[in-house]
Every structure is written in structure tokens, then in C-alpha cells.
Amino acid sequence: MVEKRTDLAIEARESFPEDNVEIKGVILKDKLIEKDRIRISTVNIVNENGARCMNKPIGNYVTIEFTDKSRYLDDDEQKSFEEKVSDSICKILKDIVSDNEKDNSVISRIGRNSGEKKHDYMVMGLGNRFATPDALGPAVIERIDVNRHMVREFGDEAAKGDSIVCAITPGVMAQTGMDTSEILKGLVENIRPDIIFVVDALASRSISRLCRTIQITDTGISPGAGIGNNRKKLNEETIHVPVIAIGVPTVVDAGTIVSECMEETLQRQGFSESEIRIFIEGLKDDNVKNMFVTPKDIDEQIRWIGRIVSEGMNKFFAA
């Protein structure tokens, strides 16, 4: 079958033939909020067997999903809906940071219990601002409430809540000649943040999830993995600082679209699974395999979802 590329843990979980099959080492939880318009799914990969089955690192993956119907509410309902999504982002970030503290991976540095100092956070917006489907990171960074420069000038009173925040958009290798991990390591050495938040565009295998899904994970990120353009991983193991990744799918592999459309058509016509597999294998084409599809109004959607993500992060920093 055509490889269905995805960065989403929830889609990796859904790829198993039986929806209710139990995977040892993987815990799945779901809940609905905002009149069932928002679904929050948590995939916890707790051991090596789960990581091997899911092809994802051990850790927590929280996905917020919402439908297109949310875009056609009246102004007041739309505002309320967006606030619910941003509030959900804030709460998830609080839970993930709290879990990290319990594991003692962060608490020794931030000194939350002793009140020794503020939390130092760095936000990195990955992607190319000149390629709209890849511009989520830069779009979010533009709206992040940074205050590190103010704190350095006027003291801790200039910080909102107990967070000192700085942000950067490092660009892509074609623009800088440097791998993102190289840039990040240099920044970490000088700024010494307690936690790094990385925002990036992802790939999905479902058209309905484009710009309608937000994944938050404490496992870091592999830039470009969804489109087969792997760079060095950004995680606590490589950077030596906890990395929380926030991503939104903005593209779908064209081969996935072709495969799913053909599968549905052949199933309706009564072909067996083996016949469908043989037929789909015959459609494999490198030209299709290297193409990705994005919504026609992607520029508007990037601005919309980028604003919601940034609002959720700003609420977390101000808490």
C-alpha cells in the first residue's frame, strides 16, 4: 500500500486495522467539550513496545480536534469557541510542565517550590515564512508576548505571571545554511532556558484534520519528518533541555489522498483486500509520492490557527 505519512500520534494509533485493539504500552483517552465540537485525545506511550508499535518516542501526545462547523458560528459563538480552544492549549501545557516537574527533569532548574527565580521559557517557531503551509511557526512567534528584554532592563516586576519569555524564528536550512539543532544549541548555551517550546507545521493523512488539529507533546520534534525531510531531532536527549512541541497539520501527502480515494471506490465495487492492495501498489509513482496538498485558503487558515495557538501559549505564560 502507499505509505501514509503523518506526524500525528492519534493517526498512528488509528492506523491499526481494529479500532479497539489493545496495544501493550499505549494508553488512549478521549473527551469531548464545548457541546461536543472539540475532542481532546491523549495518547500515552509508556514503554518500548508501545514506542515500537506506534513508531513514536515514549511520551505523552495530546491532540485537540475541532470541525469545520466552528468556522460558521456567529461572532460571539466563534469568539467563545476560540477561547475554549486556547484555554485547552493552556491547560495541556500546564499539565505537561507539571508532569515534567514530578519527574524532576525541570524542577531542579526552575526552583518553583523554593521561589528562587522566575521560569525561563524559549519559544522557537520553525518553518519558512515565505512558504505559507510551512509558516505556522513564524505566524505564532509574531504574537507571542516576549518579555525577557523588559525583565533584564526593569527586573522581575516586568514579567507577566512568573514567566520570562523569549522567542525566535530560525528560518530553514536553505536560508541559513545551518541545521535548526545547531542554532538551538548555541542559543541554549547562552540563554539557558528551563523549557523550550517548539512550534511547527505537521503532515496529516486526513484532509479533514488540516488546520483543525493541534498536537502537543513532551517528546520534542523531528523537523520535516512528515514530508520525508528528516533533520536532527530536537528533544531533551539532544538539546539537554526539556522540549515541548506544538504542531498543526497543514499538508497531506498526495499519495495518501490517491490511495484512500481508490480504496473507498474499489471497496464499494466489491473488490477484496488483496485485490485492492495489488491495484494500489501498481499506482505507486515517485512524482505523486513527493507531492503534498494544502487547502486553497491556507494563508487565512495559518493566520487563524496561529492566533489561537499563540493565545493559548500566552495564557500559559501569564498564569
N, C-alpha and C positions, 0 to 999 in steps of 0.2 A: 504494500500500500504506500501511497505518497506520505512522506514524513509530515506530520502535523506539528509545526513549530509553535511553541508557546513559552512564555515566561511565567505564566500563572500557575501557582501550585494547585489551585482549585480545578483547573483544566487537566492537570496531570492526574489528579485524583479521579476525575470524571472519565478519563481515557480507559479505565478498566471495563471490560465487557459487561460485568454485572454491577449495577449501581450500588447494591447493598453488600457487595463482597467486603469481607473484613481483611484489612491489611495489617499484619502484625507490625507494630511500631508507628502506626499512623492513627491519629485521633481526629475525627471530624465533628465539628459542631456548627449548627446553623441557628440563626434567629432573625425574625422579621420585625421591623419597626416602621414608624410613620405610615400607618394604615397599610402595611404590607408592601409599600413602594420601595423600601430599602431592605436588602438582605445582607446580613453580616455573617460570613463564613470563616471559621477558624480551622486551619489545618496544622496540627502539631506533629512534627516528625521527631520521634523521641529516641530512636536507635538506628544502628547501621542498616538493619534490614529494611526499615521504613525508608531510609535515605536511598538505598539501592533500588527499591521498587519504584519510588517516586522520581528517581534521578534528580533529587534536590538535596542540599545540605540539611543536616539536623538543625531544627529550629522551629520558630513559630511564623506562620503565614496567615495574615488576616486580610480578608477581601471584602470590600464594600461594593455591592452591586445595586444599580437602580435602572429603571426602564426609561424609554423614550418619552413615556407619558408625562414624566416630570417636566419636560420642556414646554408643555402646552397648558400648564396651570395658569391661573390669573396671577397678577403681580404679587399680591400678598401671599398666596399659597406658594408661589415659586420662591419667594424670599424665605419663608418658613422652611421649605423643603431643603434649600441650600444650607441654611443654618443647621438643620438636623445632620446633614452630611458632614459639615465642618466640625460640628460637635462630636460626631462619631470618630473623626480623624483624631481630634484632640484626646478623647478618652483612650483610644487604642494606643496612641503614643505614650500616654501616662502609664498604661498597663505594661507596655513593653519595657519602658525605662525602669519601672518598679521591679519587674521580673529580673532585669539585669542587676539591679542593686542587691536583690536577695541572693544572687549567685556570687556576690562580692567582686564582680568584674568591673563595676563602676564606683561602688560606694567608697572605696579607699581613696579615690581621686577627688570626688566631688564633695566629700565631707558633709553630706546632707544632715546627718544626725547631729553632728557637732556644731553646725552652723559656721564653720571656719571660713567659707567663701561661697561665692555665687557659683552657679553651674555655667561652665564654658561650653557653648554649642557652636558647631560649624555646620553650615548648610551648603551643600555643593549641588549645583544644577547642571547635570550632564546634558550633552546634546549640542546640536548645531542650530543656532538661532536663525540661520538662513535657509534651513530645510524644515518647513513647517511641521511635518509629522514628528520631527526629532527635536522640536523646540520647546517641549514641556518644561525641562529643567530651567532654561533661561527665563521662560514666562513666569514660573513660580518665584525665582530669585528676585525678579523685579518688584515683587510685592512683599517680600519678607522684611519684617521690622528689625533691621540691624541696629545694634546699639553699642558695639564694642568700642568704637571710636569715642562715643559720648562718655562711656564709663572710664576710659583711660584719661579723658580730659576733666571730667567733673566728679568722678568717684562712683561708688556703687549705687548712690541715690538715683542715678540716671537710668538704671536698669529697670525694665518692667518685670514685676514679679521677682524671681531670683535667678533670672537667665541673662547671661551675657552672650549675645548672638553676633556672629559674623557670617558672611556668605560670599560665594564666588562662583562664577561660571567659567570653567577652564577651557571651554571650546573642545574641538575634536582634533585628533592626531594630524589630519590633513591641514589644519590651520596652524597648529603649534609645533608639529614635529616631535611632540612629546607624548608618551603614554599618560593617561589620567593618573595611574598609580604613582608615577614619578612625580607629578605635580603635587599630588596629595601628600606624599611622604615628606616633601620639602615643607609644605605648609604645616603639617603636624609637628615637625621638628621645631618650628619657630613659634607656633601659636599654642600648641599643647592643649587641644580641646579635650573635654571629657567624653563627648559623644559626637559622632559625625552623622548628619542626616544627608542621604544622597537621593536626589530626585531625578528620575529618568523616564523616558518613553519606553514602553514594552511592546512585545508582539503577542497577539492572541490568535487562537484558532477559530474564533467565533466573531462574525461581523457584529452581532448584537452587543458584544462587550466593548466595542471600540468607544473610548471616551465615556463609558458608562460603568467602569470598574476601576477601583483603586486598591492596589495591593500594598500592604505594609508588612515588612519582615525584618527580623533581627539577624538575619544571616548574611547581610551585605548584598552585593550585586556583582554580576559579571557583565560589564558594558558590552552591548552588541550581541549578546548570546542568542537572543531570539531571532536574529536575522543571519545567524551563522558567521558573525564577525567578532569572534571572541577576543577580548583583551584580558589583561591581568585582573584577577578578582580583587574587589575592594571589600575586605572584611576584617574582623578583629585579628585574624591569624596573619594577614599580610601587612596591615597598617598598624597593628598593636594598639588600636583604639576601637571600642565598640562602634559598629556601623549599622545604622537603621536605614533601610531602603524603602522609598515610597515611589511606586510606579503606576503608570496608567497606560493600558494598551492603546496604541494609535494606528497600528498596521496589522494586516492579516496576510499571511503567505498566499500568493495566488494559486499555488499548487494545492493548498488546503481547500480553497473555495471550489476549484475544479473537481477535486476528489469527492467532497461532500455532496455537491450537486449531482454528480454522476452516480454516486452510491444511492442516493434517495430515488433517483429516476429508475435505476436498474432494480432496486428493491420493489418498487411499485409494479414493475413489469414481471415480477416473479422469478428473477434470476437468483441462484443460490449464492451463498457467501463466497465459495471457492471461485465461481464464475465471475463474480464481481471483482474479486481480488486480482484475478488474471487480467481482466479488462483494464482495471485501473493501473496495474503495473505497465501495461502497454502504452499508457498515456504519458509516462514519465518523459520529461523534456527539461534539459538544463536551463533553457531560456525561461520556461514557466517557473522552474524551481527557484530562480534568482529574482523573481518579481514579487513586489509587495503592493497591496492595495490599501488605500486610505479613504475616508469619507470626502466628498467633494467640498464640504464646508469645514474642512479640518482647521483652517485658520481661526474661524469663530469658535469652534469647539475647544481648541487649545487654550484660547483666552478664557473661556467659560470654566473649564475644568481646572485650569491653572489657578484661577482666582479662588475657587473652592478649596483646593489643596493648600494654598498659601494662607487662607483664613484659618483653616484648621491648625496649621503649624503655629501661626501667630497666637492663637488661643492657648496652645500648649505652652509656648514660651512665656506668656503673660500670667499663667496660672500660679 
